[in-house]
């Protein structure tokens, strides 16, 4: 009798960061396209502690997934009724992960599966209101298979990344203008080009200044946790600056705070990743401080020149009635502004991915 056991990780809709993506090399399995790479899937499951046998895994294609991995033996670490293992899987998905236990004659003893999961690009998002749900329209993922997902830290689960984005800040009541973001639009544009699933973790918090993100603050801890939840990721997207304009933050102070955040996070994570910084200083319903905006924009521009930082989009160009909400709605992005900001982010991300070596 074949018995089922339980897989704890990966989670449904989880995206694992890929390695080995080389946009300048041809891929034998994808003529005319880049070498897409692979991911290391960390597997955790529950099975009887006295159960014996050999573990194997495979990644089965779901719908129009790109590639598959046939049965491979998996070495595991056993601790009581828990086992841990790793599986190398080609970049692509959605997949169904199947794990089985067989005896010396390859007789199936026990099996388990989880779906869907993917190997692709994982991004962490931080900043203030323009990076979270402070805009007019709840945007949706357009991919019919939902291959753009987001991690919800409150429910400890991944889901399709339709708006509103999961928020680390639980608000007692959201207004009609706190239900939409710029990220579904950005990722809808990116997905057809990169041809692998996308995973997001968003810890942005509206109205926050850089001083609230430095080491020792709760938002810093949230950002650190995002890296832990991801396991690994490609970039941090930083969309913030308006509150520092409002508080008249000195440009050198702003730069020191961002650098300190990045350095401390990398020390705690144990690895370094690039940050894409948006120029995000314009908030017409709150203030009119063009000189102070210019200083924070210069600070961000200076950071772009430093190792470890990369140019994000200039979303300050999205001004006027075409892109912005009325002042009595908070001055955030209207639907057309969300579409435009998403397109700007797509362009910045795609540009950087194509520079990878």
C-alpha positions as semicolon CSV with decimal commas, in nm:
position;residue;x (nm);y (nm);z (nm)
1;X;0,000;0,000;0,000
2;X;0,136;0,340;-0,104
3;X;0,120;0,594;0,176
4;X;0,109;0,970;0,137
5;X;0,328;1,204;0,338
6;X;0,325;1,580;0,377
7;X;0,541;1,845;0,208
8;X;0,593;2,164;0,409
9;X;0,816;2,344;0,156
10;X;0,803;2,472;-0,108
11;X;0,466;2,643;-0,073
12;X;0,203;2,662;-0,348
13;X;0,266;2,960;-0,579
14;X;0,615;3,009;-0,439
15;X;0,883;3,135;-0,678
16;X;1,244;3,036;-0,616
17;X;1,522;3,266;-0,737
18;X;1,706;3,130;-1,038
19;X;2,082;3,123;-1,093
20;X;2,285;3,092;-1,411
21;X;2,070;3,328;-1,619
22;X;2,296;3,445;-1,902
23;X;2,115;3,675;-2,143
24;X;2,407;3,679;-2,386
25;X;2,419;3,297;-2,435
26;X;2,185;3,087;-2,649
27;X;1,981;2,817;-2,479
28;X;1,969;2,480;-2,657
29;X;1,621;2,421;-2,512
30;X;1,494;2,760;-2,623
31;X;1,627;2,840;-2,973
32;X;1,690;3,208;-3,019
33;X;1,655;3,278;-2,648
34;X;1,888;3,325;-2,353
35;X;2,022;3,063;-2,117
36;X;1,747;3,068;-1,854
37;X;1,936;2,903;-1,569
38;X;1,815;2,690;-1,280
39;X;1,701;2,708;-0,917
40;X;1,778;2,519;-0,599
41;X;1,448;2,420;-0,437
42;X;1,470;2,358;-0,064
43;X;1,233;2,079;0,026
44;X;1,095;2,002;0,369
45;X;0,848;1,732;0,453
46;X;0,697;1,522;0,728
47;X;0,719;1,143;0,720
48;X;0,730;0,866;0,977
49;X;1,065;0,879;1,153
50;X;1,114;0,504;1,117
51;X;1,032;0,504;0,744
52;X;1,320;0,375;0,533
53;X;1,390;0,404;0,161
54;X;1,539;0,627;-0,106
55;X;1,398;0,972;-0,181
56;X;1,350;1,092;-0,540
57;X;1,199;1,408;-0,688
58;X;1,081;1,538;-1,022
59;X;0,931;1,863;-1,151
60;X;0,631;1,807;-1,378
61;X;0,516;2,069;-1,626
62;X;0,184;2,241;-1,565
63;X;0,000;2,405;-1,856
64;X;0,251;2,597;-2,071
65;X;0,550;2,572;-1,840
66;X;0,888;2,587;-2,005
67;X;1,083;2,278;-1,899
68;X;1,070;1,977;-1,671
69;X;1,303;1,765;-1,459
70;X;1,263;1,387;-1,456
71;X;1,317;1,164;-1,153
72;X;1,642;1,228;-0,965
73;X;1,764;1,084;-0,641
74;X;1,761;1,333;-0,353
75;X;1,986;1,319;-0,051
76;X;1,800;1,416;0,264
77;X;1,872;1,506;0,622
78;X;1,639;1,338;0,872
79;X;1,544;1,489;1,208
80;X;1,272;1,288;1,377
81;X;0,971;1,288;1,146
82;X;1,104;1,579;0,938
83;X;1,326;1,549;0,632
84;X;1,514;1,818;0,439
85;X;1,655;1,804;0,087
86;X;1,743;2,014;-0,216
87;X;1,639;1,976;-0,578
88;X;1,798;2,144;-0,878
89;X;1,521;2,243;-1,120
90;X;1,545;2,428;-1,455
91;X;1,418;2,785;-1,457
92;X;1,056;2,786;-1,564
93;X;0,716;2,684;-1,441
94;X;0,457;2,651;-1,318
95;X;0,568;2,305;-1,203
96;X;0,427;2,034;-0,983
97;X;0,693;1,904;-0,745
98;X;0,663;1,533;-0,681
99;X;0,863;1,353;-0,412
100;X;0,856;0,980;-0,359
101;X;1,014;0,717;-0,139
102;X;1,115;0,387;-0,302
103;X;1,279;0,069;-0,179
104;X;1,587;-0,106;-0,319
105;X;1,376;-0,269;-0,593
106;X;1,228;0,071;-0,690
107;X;0,892;-0,023;-0,540
108;X;0,696;0,288;-0,448
109;X;0,647;0,318;-0,073
110;X;0,522;0,671;-0,021
111;X;0,466;0,990;-0,220
112;X;0,369;1,358;-0,194
113;X;0,336;1,661;-0,421
114;X;0,285;2,035;-0,419
115;X;0,178;2,273;-0,696
116;X;0,226;2,516;-0,848
117;X;0,575;2,649;-0,791
118;X;0,826;2,814;-1,021
119;X;1,191;2,897;-1,075
120;X;1,233;3,256;-1,186
121;X;1,290;3,609;-1,062
122;X;1,217;3,720;-0,705
123;X;1,203;4,088;-0,610
124;X;1,168;4,263;-0,273
125;X;0,981;4,595;-0,264
126;X;1,028;4,863;0,002
127;X;0,952;5,231;0,046
128;X;0,641;5,435;0,112
129;X;0,293;5,490;-0,029
130;X;0,371;5,484;-0,402
131;X;0,526;5,140;-0,346
132;X;0,221;4,997;-0,170
133;X;-0,157;5,023;-0,215
134;X;-0,211;5,400;-0,222
135;X;-0,349;5,439;-0,574
136;X;-0,678;5,449;-0,759
137;X;-0,732;5,110;-0,921
138;X;-0,690;4,754;-0,801
139;X;-0,480;4,609;-1,083
140;X;-0,482;4,242;-1,182
141;X;-0,231;3,989;-1,311
142;X;-0,306;3,925;-1,678
143;X;-0,127;3,593;-1,723
144;X;-0,394;3,323;-1,755
145;X;-0,185;3,085;-1,542
146;X;-0,110;3,342;-1,272
147;X;0,268;3,309;-1,298
148;X;0,324;3,629;-1,100
149;X;0,284;3,572;-0,727
150;X;0,330;3,761;-0,403
151;X;0,409;3,648;-0,051
152;X;0,159;3,740;0,220
153;X;0,351;3,759;0,551
154;X;0,032;3,781;0,753
155;X;-0,105;3,453;0,615
156;X;0,241;3,297;0,554
157;X;0,141;3,197;0,203
158;X;0,203;3,288;-0,162
159;X;-0,080;3,387;-0,394
160;X;-0,135;3,540;-0,737
161;X;-0,022;3,903;-0,713
162;X;-0,354;4,076;-0,782
163;X;-0,410;4,401;-0,595
164;X;-0,430;4,494;-0,322
165;X;-0,079;4,381;-0,242
166;X;-0,032;4,215;0,098
167;X;0,073;4,478;0,348
168;X;0,299;4,434;0,646
169;X;0,104;4,723;0,801
170;X;-0,254;4,623;0,891
171;X;-0,476;4,927;0,847
172;X;-0,809;4,939;1,036
173;X;-0,987;5,077;0,731
174;X;-0,863;5,137;0,379
175;X;-1,004;5,422;0,177
176;X;-1,121;5,386;-0,182
177;X;-0,776;5,511;-0,280
178;X;-0,584;5,249;-0,088
179;X;-0,651;4,944;-0,300
180;X;-0,417;4,958;-0,598
181;X;-0,045;4,941;-0,674
182;X;0,194;4,976;-0,967
183;X;0,335;4,623;-0,946
184;X;0,086;4,409;-1,142
185;X;0,131;4,641;-1,440
186;X;0,511;4,630;-1,415
187;X;0,521;4,251;-1,387
188;X;0,256;4,200;-1,658
189;X;0,498;4,377;-1,894
190;X;0,802;4,185;-1,771
191;X;0,667;3,828;-1,773
192;X;0,640;3,776;-2,153
193;X;1,001;3,884;-2,197
194;X;1,172;3,684;-1,923
195;X;0,955;3,372;-1,973
196;X;0,989;3,254;-1,613
197;X;0,760;3,308;-1,311
198;X;0,797;3,618;-1,094
199;X;0,770;3,637;-0,715
200;X;0,724;3,957;-0,512
201;X;0,760;4,039;-0,144
202;X;0,637;4,388;-0,058
203;X;0,712;4,546;0,282
204;X;0,652;4,910;0,183
205;X;0,473;5,131;0,437
206;X;0,293;5,452;0,346
207;X;0,408;5,784;0,490
208;X;0,746;5,657;0,608
209;X;1,074;5,848;0,598
210;X;1,420;5,699;0,557
211;X;1,486;5,743;0,933
212;X;1,217;5,479;0,994
213;X;1,400;5,219;0,782
214;X;1,745;5,234;0,941
215;X;1,888;4,949;1,151
216;X;1,709;4,915;1,483
217;X;1,371;5,026;1,347
218;X;1,078;4,790;1,291
219;X;1,066;4,860;0,917
220;X;1,430;4,754;0,890
221;X;1,332;4,427;1,059
222;X;1,048;4,383;0,809
223;X;1,291;4,430;0,522
224;X;1,535;4,186;0,677
225;X;1,253;3,933;0,718
226;X;1,157;3,975;0,352
227;X;1,501;3,845;0,254
228;X;1,458;3,550;0,490
229;X;1,112;3,469;0,349
230;X;1,251;3,487;-0,005
231;X;1,555;3,272;0,069
232;X;1,724;3,457;-0,215
233;X;1,617;3,722;-0,464
234;X;1,745;3,933;-0,754
235;X;1,687;4,296;-0,653
236;X;1,543;4,526;-0,388
237;X;1,313;4,790;-0,542
238;X;1,319;5,113;-0,337
239;X;1,043;5,370;-0,404
240;X;1,066;5,636;-0,134
241;X;1,164;5,998;-0,075
242;X;0,847;6,202;-0,034
243;X;0,850;6,195;0,346
244;X;1,214;6,305;0,349
245;X;1,126;6,602;0,130
246;X;0,846;6,685;0,376
247;X;1,085;6,655;0,674
248;X;1,362;6,857;0,503
249;X;1,610;6,572;0,534
250;X;1,964;6,669;0,439
251;X;2,078;6,493;0,121
252;X;2,393;6,355;0,284
253;X;2,190;6,222;0,575
254;X;1,956;6,053;0,328
255;X;2,245;5,883;0,150
256;X;2,404;5,766;0,474
257;X;2,078;5,610;0,588
258;X;2,026;5,415;0,266
259;X;2,387;5,295;0,262
260;X;2,367;5,192;0,630
261;X;2,049;4,994;0,563
262;X;2,200;4,807;0,273
263;X;2,526;4,729;0,451
264;X;2,357;4,602;0,767
265;X;2,109;4,392;0,573
266;X;2,384;4,231;0,369
267;X;2,577;4,148;0,682
268;X;2,269;3,986;0,836
269;X;2,161;3,807;0,518
270;X;2,512;3,691;0,441
271;X;2,502;3,800;0,075
272;X;2,486;4,117;-0,134
273;X;2,217;4,215;-0,384
274;X;2,166;4,526;-0,594
275;X;1,903;4,786;-0,514
276;X;1,709;4,968;-0,787
277;X;1,626;5,316;-0,655
278;X;1,339;5,518;-0,800
279;X;1,344;5,896;-0,805
280;X;1,029;5,942;-0,600
281;X;1,002;6,284;-0,436
282;X;0,690;6,447;-0,585
283;X;0,374;6,460;-0,374
284;X;0,168;6,757;-0,496
285;X;-0,119;6,726;-0,251
286;X;0,113;6,742;0,052
287;X;0,374;7,008;-0,024
288;X;0,537;7,228;-0,287
289;X;0,912;7,210;-0,220
290;X;1,094;7,199;-0,554
291;X;1,432;7,286;-0,400
292;X;1,402;7,014;-0,137
293;X;1,280;6,765;-0,400
294;X;1,589;6,848;-0,606
295;X;1,818;6,767;-0,311
296;X;1,665;6,425;-0,249
297;X;1,667;6,354;-0,622
298;X;2,037;6,441;-0,625
299;X;2,094;6,209;-0,329
300;X;1,929;5,924;-0,518
301;X;2,128;6,008;-0,829
302;X;2,450;6,000;-0,626
303;X;2,353;5,658;-0,488
304;X;2,302;5,532;-0,844
305;X;2,673;5,591;-0,898
306;X;2,780;5,368;-0,607
307;X;2,850;4,995;-0,622
308;X;2,547;4,794;-0,523
309;X;2,289;5,049;-0,641
310;X;2,128;5,076;-0,984
311;X;1,903;5,332;-1,155
312;X;1,535;5,269;-1,108
313;X;1,266;5,474;-1,282
314;X;1,206;5,846;-1,246
315;X;0,841;5,838;-1,141
316;X;0,849;6,210;-1,057
317;X;0,786;6,276;-1,426
318;X;0,429;6,152;-1,377
319;X;0,270;6,481;-1,279
320;X;-0,050;6,662;-1,363
321;X;-0,415;6,559;-1,387
322;X;-0,343;6,285;-1,641
323;X;-0,144;6,077;-1,393
324;X;-0,232;6,204;-1,046
325;X;-0,537;6,176;-0,825
326;X;-0,718;6,491;-0,711
327;X;-0,577;6,651;-0,397
328;X;-0,882;6,543;-0,196
329;X;-0,798;6,183;-0,288
330;X;-0,444;6,208;-0,155
331;X;-0,259;6,307;-0,470
332;X;-0,140;5,955;-0,542
333;X;-0,153;5,788;-0,882
334;X;-0,465;5,766;-1,092
335;X;-0,520;5,458;-1,307
336;X;-0,320;5,603;-1,597
337;X;-0,041;5,694;-1,355
338;X;-0,029;5,339;-1,225
339;X;0,001;5,209;-1,580
340;X;0,276;5,458;-1,659
341;X;0,471;5,394;-1,339
342;X;0,450;5,020;-1,402
343;X;0,586;5,070;-1,751
344;X;0,874;5,279;-1,615
345;X;0,959;5,009;-1,361
346;X;0,942;4,739;-1,629
347;X;1,186;4,936;-1,845
348;X;1,431;4,981;-1,557
349;X;1,419;4,612;-1,457
350;X;1,447;4,482;-1,812
351;X;1,742;4,711;-1,879
352;X;1,931;4,579;-1,575
353;X;1,853;4,213;-1,638
354;X;2,001;4,242;-1,984
355;X;2,327;4,371;-1,837
356;X;2,383;4,058;-1,626
357;X;2,701;3,867;-1,703
